[in-house]
Amino acid sequence: MKSYLSLIPISAKVRRRQSRMTLLCIVFAVFLVTAVFSMADMGIRMEQTRLLNKHGSLPTLQSLTDSTMGQSLYLIAAVLFVLIMIAGVLMISSSINSNVAQRTKFFGMMRCIGMSRQQIIRFVRLEALNWCKIAVPIGIALGIVTTWGLCAVLRFRVGEEFSDIPLFGISLIGIISGIVVGIVTVLIAARSPAKRAAKVSPVTAVSGNSESINSVGHAVNTHFFKIETALGIHHAVSAKKNLVLMTGSFALSIILFLSFSVLIDFVGYIMPQSPSAADIEISSSDSSNSIDSEMLGTISGMEGVKRVFARRSSFDVPAELSKDKMFSCAIDIISFDEFDLDCLTSEDILKKGSDISKVYGDSNYVLAIWDKDSPLEIGDKIQIGTEVVEIAGLLKYDPFNSDGNTNGKITLITSGKTFYRLTEETNYSLVMIQTTKDATDQDVEAIRNITGDEYTFSDQRDQRTSGTYTAFVLCVYGFLAIITLVTVLNIVNSISMSVSARIKQYGAMRAVGMDEHQLTKMIAAESFTYALSGCIVGCAVGLLLSKLLFDAVITSHYSYAVWNLPVASLMIILLFIFIAAILSIYAPSKRIRNISVIDTINEL
Amino acid sequence: MGLLEVKSISKTYGSGEAAVQALKNVSFSVPKGEYVVIVGESGSGKSTLLNMIGALDPPTSGKVLIDGKDIFSMKDSKLTIFRRRNIGFIFQAFNLVPELTVEQNIIFPVLLDYQKPNKKYLEELLLVLNLKERRNHLPSQLSGGQQQRVAIGRALISRPSLILADEPTGNLDTQNSNEVIAMLKEASKMYEQTIIMITHNRSIAQAADRVLQVSDGVLTDFGRCRE
């Protein structure tokens, strides 16, 4: 041994099992950041290649980031990066804290034999950095391999738009970010445990660990709960620092989950996944209803055709809107057949209070489009010629306009039969075809041939975004799963450490008559106290952040988008928290059950 | 028949060449209300014997009967309840729950049984153990002697027929030791309880009704001291 610091690798070897969780936390933090930044780097390289091929000159980074969409993505990335960083600091700090707490006697002994407070601080910090030696390379390697895997999936599985993404690219930015995050997070996380270790009195070496009776501030309240529950809650709330760290861990996973959910909503707005999206569109050149209705029957019987549906339209029809008073206006009327109407329901595009069932068949009911400046409401009546129709439902946004706004134009959606009654029109203005998965170019060519030059034929199979959408959603959920997994592991580990620190006390409780069921309940009460406080903080901050992100990223671009309480996401993450809390009870209670009472009660 | 009957118990730790026989065919019985002291060198097997009587550690062979019940034939959950209601433990290291007050620590076994403590009996115990003024204090606010008196109160609260004490004065000075033993004896006499105590203290051993010695796992009954 050259110096006292040579003890660090020796101690790490001996305590390999106890350090496993800390190592895992550092690996995950480094991995996440490396993967996120590497993927972002690959995305930029892909965009540069694409623009180079398109324009022949290399675009500057400035031009890539100048777009509003680019800025939105960077805002999300920045917020998520900060959240991952905080999660990393909290988890690693919690882990190092428990690690130090378990070795109070060791630090007491070190103080006894002459180690100064400063030397203890240095010892803990270097010990934490020693973990980085193993964890950072593993995290970076995992990050790079994951990036390669994701790039390969995007390039070969998703399709055209990712054909330029580099396959085995190594991102220097990703690696540097990973190293920086690993070291900085560990140094920040080790600060307070190092100070705590330095405060250990030399006398602890002979009097036991830090969970001594001297550290208790106030007595347990046994009036409201049974004794074992009251003790469990007290164990959770009495150690303030641990409570903050555990609450933080639980809360952060909720906050991250809710924030990531906004990201998925965002993609949903950029790439709407409509079940009525057509692979081929045949439209009349002058928007008139000139496509023969018989063409539908012909096409639906052709090879490679999954479904055919069509719309009729009538523009600038004079009408009178009866609200508080009558006023005249020109409206557009579009007919939807049954499949099209069904899709409106499955897409969840209708506003609350809408009753689409009235619209089907030959009826006096229609759908209209909601706009924040539009005067239309459900129940309003509109006179078209001699007929009067009533609005049975409103669409949340204008599906015929890319920005979703009506710009003051009133558009009514009717069933095919109602449209015929109002306009006596039988032919179509737009025929939409969905092809089967195995449809060939020859099949599409055959459809084009029967269309002729009279109509506009548009093959939109390349514009499918479902692959990209799925890839993106999978990536986001993948990251979410990792974060949730780390949270679960961290919670399980923290509860286990807390039990280890009190093992002697639990032994004594068993000796005086606490049964296994009561011991499990005591640990459960501790675990659920952390979970409950985490859920309260997590939901409060997470929902607020979700709303702010939604407004900043989505509402600013899609004015019709309204933030709703993300009930499903909330339920999912709360379920995970509940599972984590249950899992965290299992191992420690099993350990206590298996441990001999006499081994614990008489040790000093 | 005595309150406690130990029938030919042996205990072996480990196996093969590493096997250590901690107790060898030990048998004795203790009638109700007797104050028995176990003496012996460190590592002689006296704590092992006490742990078996207290149903904390099963013997390799033999039986332990309390009030005629073979305690190791019971299932673990029943044994825990039996221990809670019939055996009081006093440890050398006190082993109080640091988060509970003096009063809460004393009534702890009753609370584990989801019962309400007998208030009159609790007041009586606090008075006998001289802890009335300290009832709302935490263990950290008490001296070693006071903490051991709380542990005695905890052992007595459920009026167990058997009290097991493993060197209860090991962490106390002479004055506190004498006080604690006097109180333990007074309380047990008042409630007709049997005490089995391990001690290294000669004067405490001399004051016992009966002395048992364990040496290399073999028990010798020295009989009644005062006879």
Interface residues (C-beta under 8 A of the other chain):
Chain A: S212 I213 N214 S215 V216 H218 A219 V220 T222 K226 I227 E228 L231 H234 H235 S238 K504 Q505 G507 A508 M509 R510 A511 V512 G513 M514 D515 E516 H517 Q518 S596 V597 I598 I601 N602 L604
Chain B: S47 N51 G54 L56 D57 D76 S77 T80 I81 R83 R84 R85 F89 F91 Q92 A93 N95 L96 V97 P98 E99 L100 T101 Q104 F108 P109 L111 L112 D113 Y114 N136 L138 P139 S140 R154 D166
